Amino acid sequence: MKSFKSFDGKRGLLAGAAMVMAVVMPGAAMAQEAAAVDEGGIGEIVVTAEKRETTVQKTPIAVSVLDADAIRRNGVNSLVDLSSLTPSLNFAQNSVNTIITIRGVSSRDTTEIGDPAVSIATDGFYYQRPFGFNDTLYDLERVEVLRGPQGTLYGRNATGGAINFITAKPGKEFGGFATVGVGDYNLITAEAAVNIPLADNLQTRTSVYMQKRDGYRKNNYAGKDGDDADAVSARFQVKFDPTERLSFLLSAQTTSIDGVGPTFYGVLFNGPVNNNVRPAIDRDGSVLGSPRQSINGTNKSIQLTATYDFGIATLTYLGGFRNQKYRQVRDLDGVVKSDAYFLPSEDARDWQHEARLTSNGDGPFKWQAGVFYFHEKNNTNTDFSSFTNPIAPGQPVARFSFRYPSVIARSKAVFGQASYEVVPGLSLEAGIRYSKDYKARRGYSNTTGTSYTGVGNVPTDVNASSSKTTTHFAVNWQFTPRNLLYVKRDTGYKAGGFSDVQNIGNVPYGPENITSYEIGSKNRFLDNRLQLNVSAYRYNYKDQQISQFNNGFTAIFNAGKSRIKGVEVEAVAQPVPALRFDGSIAYLDAKFIDFRVGNVQYAGNKPPSSPKWQLGAGFQYELALGEGTLTPRIQTHYESESYLAFTNFERERNRKFSRTDLMLTYNASDNRWSLQGYVRNLENKIVITAASASGLFGAYTYQLAPPRTYGARLTYNF
């Protein structure tokens, strides 16, 4: 494997891809078959990764897909579960905020001005800030994970890629399912969906989900442990087809999240921060401070998808409204001290609209064009406070206060993409998108420690604008019905903004830009019993937005230049219907070429959450048992070391780890019911998802991935 160290340019990527392809057979955990192609063959699944229906193997994108059966079989209801099943995908957490990294590209700016680097959407409805999104994934038809910049079709915040969650839709037959689960940490889960057709052209689907669990983090304060779960969600959908050409889908969802919420594990220190030591971390944690940490949030949304088939093309409109609210009492130092509390409050209201015209038919010329509009207004009220008495706290004593009743984010875009089959099987493809973004914040900040009296308020009225044209060029060669080769060049863009910096004020930062070169191949062999997909890529990444947390403040800096390159191999082998192997190998070489913060040059450091190696493998075998089947499955995920911050200090290092899951599932002969038992993270390895240290409150702080868990689920289908 030492030859990977000599990667240099596109030839190195191709050589590395060839080597991995030659020595490795396992690939990513893919979706199970939607329809069997032949006896013992691997089935296909339809996706909308390119905003039109295609099959996975004929979509010239590095995309991993899990369908409904795979989601249920693996018990996927969080992004942590998803990251174990997809190559080059990493999950991190900054308190309640979800951070996704794909191929070393991420955004850790979770402030009200920040943008994610990976576009997350449910049924095409984009999430600007996925608060509470991690624990409410339910009643899904499939999940699509697109790797690499998706700047043409998905827009400004898809520099790393996109994750599309596609919900199960209303159908024309009555039916549904109900699932109940129990596990350690007093886990109780419930999920149900019912499909009710009211007429031939009118159907409804109602879905509900609940998860309650004690915390992983032992706290022993007021009987509540940290890192708990307390979420309830419901979704209602109506599908109406007044004519054969016209269709409407209306969806409404509400989610409530309560409890203690994510907590930091703290280790106190005296004197300056020691960056060269990662302190010992006890998974059980220690007693938090007083008052007790808490979280309360609601997400509400309503969205409409309307389509009209003109024959030659289909017009699609997607629009809606989302309101996300949350309040939190967050213990920043993670210990019993009461002088480092963060009290954020947000009330974000999003409106978004997309209209798209897509060509129909199987002719040589395919095209689509559209417009997009997004507007968010957020009202934030945040204090960084201490409390006078840790045993019987009185009024908080504010150190810093931020009142921003008007935080605006607005984005407009126009886009188009087309392909032409010049000869049978060989297509040329091109796309373009123009995006224009605006951000503004009005209110005041106070860093004098006297904000509760109104003394020292500093008015804030600042804005930033940016725009970018992103492009896509590709050559796609379907040289046999089961073999595809593609070469493409894509660009991506993330809007600029501004940061609050102590004693300085608002400091602007520019947009970031990425150019990707990728070559890939998707293949089926051995009478459709072996699937082997390979991709190799190189990114030129300029002005990457890097978040730095220092003494209670988050500031964003533009890294001058980064270089990212890698190879991914995915495969599935199903020699007989009952036996299946799947797995993945992802190699990533990512580093800063030029990144200066103050007087320090960080060239040569790795971007956050960029392990050199990620390996995945799974095995399952279906056994006949009575009138049903018993399916044992084992799957494992390995990552080499990585860092949680650009500084690459030892205290920020995530050591190499493996995470193995065991599952045993019994399905009744008529698929009327199933029972599954599982153990997750068999190794019980400590994996950190956030790391920081501050002399302001004198502690190293960490967030941790879930420990070993076990449980069982019973599902009844009707």
Disulfide bonds with the S-S distance in Angstrom:
none
